[in-house]
Amino acid sequence: MIVHDGLENLLNYLEDTSNVKGNASLVYLPQDNREVLESFKDCFNKKISFTLSSGHTGTTGGCVPLEGAIISLENLNKIINIDQKEQIVHSQSGITLEDLEKEVNKFNLTLRASPTESLAFVGGAIATSASGVRGFGYGSIRKYVIGLEVALTTGEIINIKRDEIIAKGRCFDFEQEGRNFKFSIPSYQLPNVKSQAGYYAKDNMDLIDLFIGSEGTLGVIVSCELKLQKIPFNIFDGLIFFPQEIDALNFVEEVKELKRKGEIKPASLEFFDKNSLELLKNEYSFIPDSEAGVYFEQEVEDETSFELLLLRWQELIEGNKGLLDESIIADTPEQRKRVFDFRHKLPQMINEFLRNNNQVKVASDIAVPDDKFNQMYDFYKKIAKEARIRYVNFGHIGESHLHFNFLPSNDQENREAKEYLKKLCQRGVSLGGTVSAEHGIGKIKKPYLKIMYNETEIKEMTTVKKYFDPLCLLGLDNIFDKEMLASSGRNY
Ligand SMILES: Cc1cc2nc3c(=O)[nH]c(=O)nc-3n(C[C@H](O)[C@H](O)[C@H](O)COP(=O)(O)OP(=O)(O)OC[C@H]3O[C@@H](n4cnc5c(N)ncnc54)[C@H](O)[C@@H]3O)c2cc1C
């Protein structure tokens, strides 16, 4: 197996987009399942922990090791099978979403639920239950995962198919690899919004959902099966600017209402506040004077519905005072790419700002129930006023889920921003929301998880972690402090 040591070979693995800085002594690059298990054994013999690394595009430091070794999945990058009839792709976990999409597109198939960052690996996206710009229309990648092969640090590789292993209430009891697995899942109630904060736990849940979103703490996803869709007949995108923020918010409300009624079915509905547009103006001079912007993506079934839908969106935009002449409606692949790149540029610019100022990310990932969104939005504005730290607020407004990103330019501002973020999370949770809707907890969101779940509930998660990884070798410091793993009953 390929193993590298030496700082120059490791540097690439010691950060993600959170700007958390890591430390490790070596990286394993397994090429197959046997080598994955071999790397576990080697770490065990060396008495070191290890962290799983895929595309390192995560935003919470999950793939960044603080000590020990890295297992990089980049060589597990093969498509195993594409079943055209059933519309299923079976692949190893280390393939990028971009490469996976290219391969399935050859068969007129697509993973439309794909998260925004195409350089993420499919295993990384599943491990964080990522969603992205099409979450509005498609939900998170979780919904499309129908099979997982997971390597456990105890030496087994378990195969989990959706709908096959179901809990009785909160208890699992099943056989795999000649072993009986019996354990309880945490007792908390998940919020009624998309959430990626800690382990998935529900009465009578499917085992596959426990591993999806477990952020590299329970086992290594070595391969997966995903349900695909046919590529839509056509798609058009809109990038619409509004003179006043309230016009954009009214537009969003109307679109959401029409979606609820089933009159339109946009795949995406994304928001940019004035500060986001000001930052983007550094790259895109065409942005007009406006207080807010909205990006949407509309799929079309045939030529007739194309014309009708286009007219419907134009009415909606004009009815809400959108600046139609200065906005963009894109319906060719080239134009659509330009509009999508615009949407994607903002998080990239934020990450660049943080890197240049040597600051760790301080950003919200809060989703609240739709009927509480206005209250949450007012609270963002209140905190922005109080904090007087540069910020941008943007993201998945269709799902009442915004990323309020502080842009601290020094350590003092960063410390203050974290306190304000705590207040935002408290407010989000009090409104029935989650502290993390899609990015996970990783290393930097642990204080906020404690707002959502009490100590007992977090300990219940550590019990599950220790059931699958008894020596606590895997993904240390992700989701829980490693001291918590030691104090809740077992050594590591
Ligand atoms: C510009 C930009 C925009 C983004 N926009 C979005 C967005 O809109 N929505 C969204 O959800 N995310 C978004 N992200 C975040 C990111 O793309 C996702 O979190 C992504 O799914 C992580 O995938 P990765 O391969 O980079 O994983 P990594 O960052 O390498 O790892 C993420 C976590 O998963 C664990 N892990 C990795 N591989 C495995 C495996 N095979 N088995 C078990 N555990 C594993 C790691 O240990 C770590 O804890 C964005 C990122 C960027 C840079």
The ligand as an ORCA input file, in Angstrom:
! r2SCAN-3c Opt
* xyz 0 1
  C     -17.256     26.425     -2.531
  C     -17.928     25.378     -1.683
  C     -19.307     25.311     -1.642
  C     -19.941     24.336     -0.873
  N     -21.291     24.303     -0.852
  C     -21.919     23.331     -0.161
  C     -23.334     23.246     -0.158
  O     -24.011     24.063     -0.765
  N     -23.903     22.236      0.542
  C     -23.183     21.313      1.247
  O     -23.756     20.417      1.858
  N     -21.839     21.396      1.288
  C     -21.210     22.369      0.611
  N     -19.855     22.463      0.663
  C     -19.119     21.583      1.606
  C     -18.560     20.295      1.054
  O     -18.496     20.263     -0.342
  C     -19.288     19.091      1.578
  O     -19.243     19.041      2.978
  C     -18.714     17.806      0.979
  O     -19.748     16.917      0.875
  C     -17.534     17.160      1.689
  O     -16.958     16.202      0.795
  P     -15.394     15.928      0.729
  O     -15.175     14.789     -0.186
  O     -14.640     17.152      0.426
  O     -15.143     15.442      2.220
  P     -13.999     15.832      3.266
  O     -14.017     17.312      3.507
  O     -12.708     15.236      2.862
  O     -14.547     15.083      4.543
  C     -15.753     15.463      5.154
  C     -16.049     14.556      6.364
  O     -16.400     13.250      5.929
  C     -15.506     12.254      6.464
  N     -15.279     11.296      5.381
  C     -14.716     11.568      4.174
  N     -14.727     10.485      3.406
  C     -15.320      9.494      4.118
  C     -15.618      8.128      3.845
  N     -15.339      7.575      2.680
  N     -16.221      7.406      4.832
  C     -16.558      7.957      6.021
  N     -16.282      9.249      6.328
  C     -15.674     10.004      5.396
  C     -14.257     13.033      6.852
  O     -13.537     12.389      7.868
  C     -14.868     14.345      7.293
  O     -15.348     14.241      8.594
  C     -19.178     23.421     -0.106
  C     -17.789     23.478     -0.169
  C     -17.171     24.437     -0.940
  C     -15.673     24.468     -1.000
*
